[in-house]
Amino acid sequence: MNIDLTDTTSGEINVTLVKARRAMGSPAVGMVLTLVIVTDEGSHYDALKAANEASKEHPSRILVVIRRPGRSPRDRAMARLDAEVRMGGETGTGETVLLRLHGELASHAHSVVLPLLLPDAPVVVWWPADTPEHPSKDPLGTLAQRRITDAAETEDPVMALRTRAGSYAPGDTDLAWTRITLWRSVLAAALDQKQARVLRAEVQGEEYNPSTELLALWLADRLNVPVERTFSDGPGLTAVRLVTEEGDISLSRGDGALARLTVPGQPDRNVALHRRSNAELIAEELRRLDPDETYARTIRFGLDRLLAASEPAADGTAGDGGGTTGGVEAAEETAERSAEGAAEGKDDGESAAESPGEAVVDRSGGKGKAKGRTR
């Protein structure tokens, strides 16, 4: 059922929603949250399709905010709200409302959305692209318990991660982080199976892939070891290698679907590690609406490192060091210091995340580009 409303109000939209539910024989509201998607006319279709798929697991009221401020002074001076109410069909048990805000009203989306929120239900705001610099301070972001962004959709993903770190507030998350959930799970399970000290690590992926950067920072933070970041042709994140005292633990995925896990003393095995769609990522984010403390720690850990690694020095070289060779030397140096500390009586059972030390993120160029390393 599709109902078009032209030059309408939030009150009329609410009345239409009630009438539509009764017409379909389901007067009760069985939705668990409100998902607000802030997008533009050109990309709302893909975002809405992903949200509808996710709503099969999390029945929700989906509000799609499409701003159309206009180009001429006359268009910008007007204020009109057009809406499209959808029920049944692709929306499943949920409700979808497309809100097109014209003219001056485009700057006051929160006043339109607020009356349409489900009472006593969580609110999630998702920016598929064009994320505000401070999501938690955005008028729509202040209405939400969870705010979802996607650094992969920006022109400079590394700088976007730095911005996320500087503006982080409890409830913020990013789909670039969600994309590495399976990788983190497999690596954590592998380390549980093989109790060995990790000396250094290497993370390989596409050059402008923020998920690869986040995984490197997560390993550097949690293991407190030097991490070398190398580049590949993708797709996305392609390999992780953990150098331990008993051999290498590696997880490699060259085709974007099936990965091979290698653990010393165990037979190699294949792991299903496909590149997930936005619908799967959004569904995962909606399962937990509490603040993601691990994401917060990871994104903040990499603030200075990402900045120094992405900005070239005045002489044309990158950062304060060289390329891959310098990263390996730094890794070996830090590993030696770690081993000396262990010889002096350091408790082997101490958590790597809590132990003192120095982690290095080396963003080395695998394509002939000099990249620096930071400490």
Secondary structure, DSSP 8 states (H G I E B T S, - for coil): -EEEESS--HHHHHHHHHHHHHHTT--S----EEEEEEE-TTTHHHHHHHHHHHHTTS-EEEEEEEEE--SSHHHHH-EEEEEEEEESGGGTTSEEEEEEEEEGGGGGHHHHHGGGS-TTS-EEEE-SSS--SSGGGSTTGGG-SEEEE-GGGSS-HHHHHHHHHHH--TTEEEHHHHTTHHHHHHHHHHHHHS---EEEEEEEE-TT-HHHHHHHHHHHHHH-S-EEEEE-S-SSEEEEEEEETTEEEEEE-SSSSEEEEE-TTS--EEEE-----HHHHHHHHHH--S--HHHHHHHHHTHHHHHHHHSB-TTS-BTTS-SHHHHHHHHHHHHHHHHHHHHTT--TTS-TTTS-----EEE--SSS----EE-
